[in-house]
Amino acid sequence: MPFPVILRTDVSGEVEAVASDVEDFAVGNEAFSMVRSPSFGDSRANAQYVTAPVSHVAHKPAELLHIDAAAAPMALLTAWQFLFEPDHDHPNPLQPGLHRPVPLEGRKVLIIGAAGGVGHFAVQIAKLKSAHVTAVASTTHEAFLRDLGTDAFIDYTQSPPEKVARDLDLVLDMLGGPSTGRFLRILKRAGALFPVFLGFRDTEETTARGVTVSATQVRSSGAQLQELGVLLADGTIRAAIDSTWPLEEASAAHERAAKGHIRGKIVLTVA
């Protein structure tokens, strides 16, 4: 692909122009979006002006601040599509079959990386769907995660979660990779492991234990964002903001991200 590339997918702002065949939006409307995902280099969201397919855009509720709307789309849609949204009818490049979320009500769910962008939304969605949630993060994030509704907390710097948790129905692993197979042994038979990133290798043990391992690739959806915007606006789901940076300091924001241990999301602001 040609470089340079303008990065990122998430935006919130005011509509400046619409195509002639667009009926649902008008100049001056406030809107937010995850633009053209999955893709790389085509979204170009780190900019003062961004174009987007209308099907990827949602009206921003008046009660929802732009900073919170900009923080939400990719991370919130990832958590939503992994945990709940049932309409997985797109080809999935990550696995042969479609991703199928599992029932959450009354189930025991372990969330690895619970304080991060996707993780803190996943905690809230699982609680919204009446799951028992155990969050895994470092001690500095415990009070934050308890405030989001976490039922139990594991400090991974003190105890590996696979040594502490037992009899789980679902593990959502935000780290993924080759090490995600360590959670197979703490799942109930017929339980599920959802690694967000690629690298799972333990297929034989998966079959032997009767566990489902499944993933999906987050996709842009203005319709889903419209539904989730209502939950953000009324406070049912909250977007945590780690820090904000002016657009012209985007490189410093990336340096902050590279240090890790982010609580929620980093947001770039446009004057």
N, C-alpha and C positions, 0 to 999 in steps of 0.2 A: 504494500500500500504506500501511497506517496506521503512523505513527511514535508513540513510539520503537520501534526494532527491536533485539532482542538478537542480536548477531552471532555468526558462526563456526559450524563444523560438527563439530570434532574433540573427542572426550572420552575419558577413561579414568578408571574409578572402580569403585565397588562397587554392585551391584544392591540397591536398596532395596525395590522392589516389582515384581511381574510381573502381567500380565493372566491371567485365569482359563484361557485357552486356550494359554498359553505352556508348553511342555514342556522346552525345551532350556536354560532358565536358571532359577535359583532365587535367592531372597534370600540375599545374602552372597557370591555369585559375583563375581569380578573380571572386568570386561569393558571393551572399547574399541570405538569406533565413529566413522564419519563419518556424521552424522545428516542424513537427508533431502536429499541432494544428487542432482541439481541443484535448488536452490531458493534463495530469498533471504528471510530473515526468518522462516522456519519452523523452522530448526534450533535456534536459541536455545541454543547450546552454552556461551557465556560466562556460566555460571550455576552455582549450587551444586547444583541438581537439574535433570536433563534427561530428557525422555521421547524414546523412539526406537522405530520399528518393529523388531520382533525380527529381521527379515531384514537389517537394517543393522548388527547387533551381532555381535561375535565374543568368544569367551572369551579373556581375556588370559592368556598363559602365566605361570606363577608366577615364572619366571626373568626376566621382562621387567618393568622398573620402570615405574610409572605415567607418569613424566615422558617416558620414551622412547615408550611406547604412545600418549600424547596427542600427541606430536610427529609421529607417522607417518601417520595415515589419509589425509587428502586428498592430501598431497604424494606419498606412496608409491603410492597407488592411481592418481594421475594418471600417474606414470612407468610403472607396471605396465600400465595400460590403453593408453597410447600405444605402448609398446615391445613388449609381449609378449602380454598376455592376448588370446586369439583369439576369445572369445565376444562379439563386438560385434553383438548382435542387437536392439538398441534403436534406435528412430528417432533420427537425428542432426540436430539443428537447425542444425548448423554447415555441413552440406554435403548434397548430394542422396543420395550413397551412404553405405554403412557404412564406418567406418574399418577398415582392414586392416593390422595390423602386418607388418613385413617380416622375413625371416630375419636373425639377428644373428651367428651363428657365423662367425667368420673375416672379417666385414665391417668396413669402416672407418666409424666413427661419430664425428661431430662434435657436441658438446653445448655450446650457447650458454647462458651463465648457470649454469655447472656447480656453483658453490658454494652456490647458493640451495636453498630447500626442495625443489622438484621436481628440480632439477639434480643435487644430490648423491646422491639416490636413483637417478636415471637412470644416473649413472656406474656405480653398483654393480650395477644390474640388467643393463646392457649387458655388464659384465665377467663377471657370473654366467653370461651366455649366450654367453661366449667371443668377444666383439667386441673389435676394436682401437679404443680410445677416445682421442680428442683432446678435452681439456677447455678451454673458453674462460672466463677469469675474470681478475681483476686479480692482480698478483704476490703480494699478501699471502695469497692462497688457494692458491698452488701446492703448498706442502708438504702442506697438508690434502688436496688432491685427489690428489696422488701417493700418499698413505697409503691412499686409497680404491681405488687400483689403476689410476689414469689412466696411459695409455701415453705420451701426449704432451701438452704444455701450450702454450697460446697466451695471452699477456698482451695483452688487447684495448686496453690503454692505450698499448702500444708499437707494435702492428701489428694492423690490421684483419684478422680471421680469414679473410675472403674474399680477402685478398691473400697469405695464407700457405698455407692448406690446399689440397689438390688431390686429385682422383680419389676422392671420397668416395662411399660407398654410401648413407649416411643422414645428414641434418642434423636434429637435434632442437633447435628454437629456442624457448627459454623466453621470449624477448622478443616475438617475433611482430610483428604490425603491418605497416604498409606497406613497411617496410625489409627484410622477410624474403626478398623476391625476389632480393636480392643474392647469396644462396647458391646459386642455380640454376646459376651458371657454374662452380662447383667440384664439382658432382655428376657422377658417371658417368652415361652414358645408361642409362635404366631405374633410376636412383637414386630416392631418396625424400626429400622435405622435409616435416617434421611441425612446423608452427608451433602453439604452445600457445595463443596469443592471436589474435584475429581481425584482419583487415586485409590479407590477401594479395590482390594485384591482378594479378600478371603471368601471366595465364592463357595468353595467346598464346605467350609464351616457354616456358612449361611444356610446352605441346604440341609445340613445335618441338624441344625438347631431349629429349623422351621421358621426362620426370620425373613422378613421382607426387607430388602435394601433397595431404596428408590430415590431418585433425584429428579429435578426438573430444571429448566432454564427459564429464568424470569423473562416475561414478555410484557411489552407495553400494552396498556389497556386503559383507555379513558373511561370506559364504563365502570371498571373496578375502582379506579381512583375516585370517580364520582361518589360511589357508595362509601368508600373509606374516608372521603373528605368530610362526610357528615359525622363520622365517628371521631375524627380529629377536631372538628369544630365544637362538638359538645363535650369534649374532654374524656370521652370513653377510651380513646387511645391518645397517648401523648408522645410528641417527638422531643427527645432529649437533644440539646445542642451542646456539643463539646466546646466549640469555639466558632467565632465568625472572623472572616478576613475580607478586606476589600479585593475585588476582582484582580486589581493590578498586583496584589501580593499572593497570587495563586501558588507560586513556587514555594513560598513560606508555609502555606497551608499544606502542601504536599510533604514538606519536611516534617510538619507536625504529625501528619498521618503516618509517616515512616517510623516515627518513634513508638507507635503502637499504644495500647492501653487507652483507646479512645472510648469515651462515654457518650454513646449516641452518635451524632453526626456532626461533621464539619460543614459550614455553610459559607459560600462566597457571596458578598453583597455588591450590588451595582449602584453607583451613585445616581 
